[in-house]
Amino acid sequence: MEKVKVPGLVVAKLEGCTTSRVITYGVANSETREPVETNTAMEAASLSKPVAAYLLMEMVDQGMVDLDEKVADTLDWPRISDQSAYRRLTPRMLLSHQTGMPNWAGDSGDPDRDTPLRFAFKPGEKYRYSGEGYGLLQAFLEAKSGSSLEELFRERLGAVMPMSTFASGLPEGAIAAYGHGGGGGQRKGRPLGEPGAPHAAYSLRTVVEDYARFAERLCSGDGLSAFTYRAFTEPQVNISRKKRGQISWALGIGRQQHRGQTTLFHWGDNEQFKAFVAVVPETGQGVVFFANGKNGLKLIDAVAGPSVGNTDPLIAWLGYGQA
């Protein structure tokens, strides 16, 4: 942490797909020196995406959604530039980043933006990470359920993650962290952000024990049928095949295949707030961490490696480097 100028860090370790230890380091605010506690809330950033994906998979389990139905049959999306491409989109493609849409078009924090969404390739052909795709996924979820994202989250995962929210404000008992720049100080940092309109791609704010309980479900499949959990975690599209390991994408979560071991993972990057989760279902090992410094993802190997094994392939693919 000192080497990469990360002021605060909170880590949860899983053993047997159950949280075994929560460890806090450093400060939540470098100016006040308030320490990081287990109830310190951080921005989950893109760790929001697996949670939204899990909500959809519960609806698949209940027969409310088919992974291969056409999104256009349920929802009009006015920003789409190519309606023929749009009519190809399915929930499976949204979850696995196979839409061909960009990560963001226009200001991602503006829910009223009308920047057109253009397709780089025919949907279903290959992988392209897309926050816009998860915005569309959210609208599809809400149209199918008749509930808002936050209402769905509270109804389906509220007991698992009681101190977490996609909406404004923080649940009672959670304390907001302060984000810090690359130098570790507050000069280029910011307070924990208000998300504006809830967004499935990035707006979850959470405490580590909450997200660790969700990671237990990623690890064990608890809450989903065996069939749906297999669909949730099976590779949908290959991304990177190298001598040191293969990276692919499942339905809302990344997969590293290395030396016979499957690691499910996701990272979160909201500038001054960084997050990471990795679980190994075969061994039950796992780790979740949240950091309040811009260089937090340089800690992946130091923090996650001892728990889940070799993280070199995914670190090389992510391109964040190591401490």
C-alpha positions in Angstrom: 0.0 0.0 0.0 2.8 2.4 0.8 4.6 1.6 -2.4 1.6 2.3 -4.6 0.2 5.1 -2.5 -3.1 3.5 -1.5 -4.3 4.9 1.9 -7.0 2.4 2.8 -7.8 -1.2 2.1 -10.3 -3.8 3.4 -10.1 -7.5 2.5 -12.3 -10.5 3.0 -11.0 -14.0 2.6 -13.1 -17.0 1.8 -12.4 -20.6 2.7 -14.9 -23.4 1.8 -16.9 -20.7 0.0 -17.5 -19.0 3.4 -16.0 -15.8 4.7 -13.3 -16.7 7.1 -11.6 -13.4 7.8 -12.0 -9.7 7.3 -8.9 -7.5 7.6 -8.7 -3.7 7.5 -5.7 -1.6 6.7 -4.9 2.1 6.7 -7.2 5.1 6.6 -10.6 5.9 5.0 -9.6 9.6 4.9 -6.0 10.7 4.6 -6.8 14.2 6.0 -8.8 13.2 9.1 -6.9 9.9 9.6 -10.2 8.1 10.2 -9.2 4.4 10.0 -10.8 1.9 7.6 -13.4 -0.2 9.5 -15.4 -3.2 8.5 -18.4 -0.9 8.0 -16.5 1.5 5.8 -18.4 1.8 2.5 -16.6 1.9 -0.8 -17.7 2.2 -4.4 -18.0 -1.2 -5.9 -17.6 0.3 -9.4 -17.9 -2.6 -11.9 -18.3 -5.1 -9.2 -21.9 -3.9 -9.5 -22.1 -5.9 -12.8 -22.0 -9.4 -11.3 -24.7 -8.4 -8.8 -27.0 -7.3 -11.6 -26.2 -10.4 -13.5 -27.1 -12.6 -10.5 -30.5 -10.8 -10.2 -31.2 -11.7 -13.8 -30.1 -15.3 -13.3 -32.5 -15.6 -10.4 -35.2 -14.5 -12.8 -34.0 -17.1 -15.4 -34.3 -19.7 -12.6 -37.9 -18.7 -12.0 -38.9 -18.8 -15.7 -39.3 -15.0 -15.9 -36.5 -14.6 -18.5 -35.0 -16.7 -21.2 -31.3 -16.1 -21.8 -31.8 -16.2 -25.6 -35.0 -14.2 -26.0 -34.8 -11.0 -28.0 -34.4 -7.9 -25.9 -36.2 -5.9 -28.6 -39.4 -7.9 -28.0 -39.6 -6.4 -24.5 -37.9 -3.0 -24.8 -37.3 -0.1 -27.2 -34.0 1.6 -26.7 -34.0 5.0 -28.5 -30.2 5.5 -28.5 -29.6 2.6 -30.8 -28.3 3.5 -34.2 -28.7 0.1 -36.0 -32.1 -1.4 -35.3 -31.3 -4.6 -37.2 -28.3 -5.2 -34.9 -30.5 -4.3 -31.9 -33.0 -7.0 -32.8 -30.3 -9.6 -32.5 -29.5 -8.7 -28.9 -30.3 -11.3 -26.1 -29.7 -11.2 -22.4 -26.9 -13.7 -22.9 -25.1 -11.2 -25.1 -25.6 -8.4 -22.7 -24.3 -10.4 -19.8 -21.2 -11.7 -21.6 -20.2 -8.4 -23.3 -21.0 -9.6 -26.8 -23.2 -6.7 -28.0 -20.6 -4.8 -30.0 -21.6 -1.6 -28.2 -18.9 0.7 -26.7 -18.1 0.8 -23.0 -19.6 4.3 -22.9 -20.9 6.8 -25.4 -21.3 10.3 -24.0 -21.3 11.2 -20.3 -21.8 7.9 -18.4 -23.1 9.8 -15.4 -25.9 11.5 -17.3 -29.0 9.3 -17.4 -30.7 11.6 -19.9 -27.9 11.5 -22.5 -29.0 10.8 -26.0 -25.6 10.0 -27.6 -26.2 7.3 -30.2 -25.0 3.8 -29.5 -23.1 2.3 -32.5 -22.2 -1.3 -33.0 -18.5 -2.2 -33.8 -19.5 -5.7 -35.0 -22.5 -7.9 -35.3 -23.9 -8.9 -31.9 -22.8 -12.3 -30.7 -19.6 -12.4 -32.8 -17.0 -11.6 -30.1 -16.2 -9.8 -26.8 -16.2 -6.1 -26.2 -16.6 -4.8 -22.7 -19.6 -2.5 -22.5 -21.0 -0.5 -19.6 -23.7 0.6 -22.0 -24.7 -3.0 -22.4 -25.3 -3.2 -18.7 -27.4 0.0 -18.8 -29.6 -1.8 -21.4 -29.6 -4.9 -19.2 -30.9 -2.8 -16.3 -33.7 -1.5 -18.4 -34.6 -5.0 -19.5 -34.6 -6.2 -15.9 -36.9 -3.4 -14.8 -39.2 -3.9 -17.8 -39.5 -7.7 -17.1 -40.0 -7.3 -13.4 -42.0 -4.1 -13.1 -39.5 -3.0 -10.4 -36.6 -0.6 -10.3 -33.0 -1.9 -10.0 -32.8 -0.9 -6.3 -36.2 -2.5 -5.6 -35.1 -5.7 -7.2 -31.8 -5.6 -5.3 -33.5 -5.0 -2.0 -36.1 -7.7 -2.6 -33.7 -10.4 -3.8 -30.4 -9.7 -2.1 -31.3 -7.2 0.7 -30.8 -9.9 3.4 -27.4 -10.9 2.0 -26.2 -7.3 1.5 -28.1 -5.1 4.0 -25.5 -2.3 4.1 -25.3 -1.9 0.3 -27.3 0.2 -2.2 -27.4 1.2 -5.8 -29.4 4.3 -4.9 -28.5 7.6 -3.2 -27.5 7.7 0.4 -26.0 4.9 2.5 -27.8 2.3 4.6 -27.7 3.0 8.4 -24.4 2.0 10.0 -22.2 2.4 6.9 -19.5 5.1 6.9 -18.4 6.7 3.7 -14.7 6.4 2.6 -12.9 9.2 0.7 -11.3 8.4 -2.6 -7.6 9.4 -3.2 -5.5 10.2 -6.2 -2.3 8.4 -7.3 -0.2 10.2 -4.8 -2.3 8.9 -1.9 -3.5 12.3 -0.8 -6.8 14.1 -1.1 -5.7 16.8 -3.5 -6.9 14.8 -6.5 -9.4 12.7 -4.6 -13.1 12.9 -3.9 -15.7 11.8 -1.4 -17.7 8.6 -1.9 -19.9 9.5 -4.9 -23.6 9.8 -5.1 -24.5 7.8 -8.1 -27.4 9.9 -9.4 -29.7 7.5 -11.1 -28.9 3.9 -10.0 -26.8 2.1 -12.7 -26.2 -1.7 -13.0 -22.7 -1.1 -14.4 -21.1 1.0 -11.6 -23.3 2.5 -8.9 -23.3 -0.1 -6.1 -21.9 1.2 -2.8 -21.1 -1.5 -0.3 -19.1 -2.8 2.7 -16.7 -5.7 2.3 -18.7 -8.1 4.5 -21.8 -7.6 2.3 -19.9 -8.2 -0.9 -18.1 -11.2 0.7 -21.5 -12.8 1.3 -22.4 -12.3 -2.3 -19.0 -13.8 -3.3 -20.0 -16.8 -1.3 -22.8 -17.3 -3.8 -20.5 -16.8 -6.7 -18.3 -19.5 -5.2 -21.0 -22.1 -4.2 -24.0 -21.3 -6.4 -26.2 -20.8 -3.4 -29.5 -19.3 -4.4 -29.5 -20.7 -7.9 -30.4 -24.1 -9.2 -27.4 -26.2 -10.3 -28.4 -25.9 -13.9 -28.6 -22.1 -13.8 -25.4 -21.8 -11.8 -23.6 -23.8 -14.5 -25.0 -21.5 -17.1 -24.0 -18.4 -15.0 -20.3 -19.5 -14.7 -19.6 -21.4 -18.0 -17.5 -19.6 -20.6 -19.5 -17.8 -23.3 -16.7 -16.1 -25.2 -12.9 -16.6 -25.3 -10.9 -13.4 -24.9 -7.2 -14.3 -24.4 -5.5 -17.6 -24.8 -1.8 -17.5 -23.8 0.7 -20.1 -22.6 0.2 -18.9 -19.1 -3.6 -19.1 -19.0 -6.8 -18.5 -20.8 -9.3 -15.7 -20.1 -12.9 -16.0 -21.1 -16.2 -14.4 -20.0 -19.2 -16.1 -18.5 -22.6 -14.5 -17.8 -21.6 -11.5 -15.7 -18.2 -12.7 -14.5 -14.7 -13.3 -15.9 -13.0 -16.7 -15.9 -9.3 -17.5 -15.8 -8.4 -21.1 -16.7 -4.9 -21.9 -15.6 -3.2 -25.2 -14.8 -6.6 -27.0 -14.4 -8.0 -24.3 -12.0 -10.9 -22.1 -12.7 -10.9 -18.6 -11.1 -14.0 -16.5 -11.4 -13.1 -12.8 -11.1 -14.2 -9.2 -11.7 -12.5 -5.9 -11.1 -13.9 -2.4 -10.3 -12.5 0.9 -11.4 -14.2 4.2 -10.5 -11.0 6.2 -10.7 -10.2 6.8 -6.9 -12.1 3.7 -5.8 -10.9 0.2 -6.9 -12.3 -3.2 -6.1 -11.6 -6.8 -6.9 -13.3 -10.2 -6.4 -12.0 -13.7 -7.2 -13.3 -17.1 -6.2 -12.2 -20.7 -7.0 -15.3 -22.9 -6.8 -13.3 -26.2 -6.9 -11.3 -25.3 -3.7 -13.7 -22.8 -2.1 -11.0 -20.2 -1.8 -11.7 -16.6 -2.5 -11.0 -12.9 -1.8 -12.7 -9.6 -2.0 -11.0 -6.3 -1.6 -11.9 -2.6 -1.8 -9.3 0.2 -1.9 -9.7 4.0 -1.8 -6.7 4.9 -3.9 -6.3 5.3 -7.6 -3.6 2.6 -7.7 -5.6 0.0 -5.8 -5.7 -2.6 -8.6 -1.9 -2.8 -8.5 -2.5 -4.8 -5.3 -4.3 -7.7 -7.0 -1.3 -10.1 -6.9 -0.2 -9.2 -3.4 -3.8 -9.5 -1.9 -5.5 -12.1 -4.1 -2.6 -14.3 -5.1 -2.1 -16.0 -1.7 -5.8 -16.9 -1.6 -6.7 -17.9 -5.1 -3.3 -18.9 -6.7 -1.6 -17.5 -9.7 -3.2 -14.3 -10.9 -0.6 -13.5 -13.5 -2.7 -14.2 -16.6 -5.6 -12.0 -15.5 -3.3 -9.2 -14.3 -1.5 -9.3 -17.7 -4.9 -9.1 -19.5 -6.2 -6.3 -17.3 -3.0 -4.4 -17.7 -2.9 -2.8 -14.2 0.6 -4.1 -13.3 1.7 -5.2 -9.8 3.0 -3.5 -6.7 
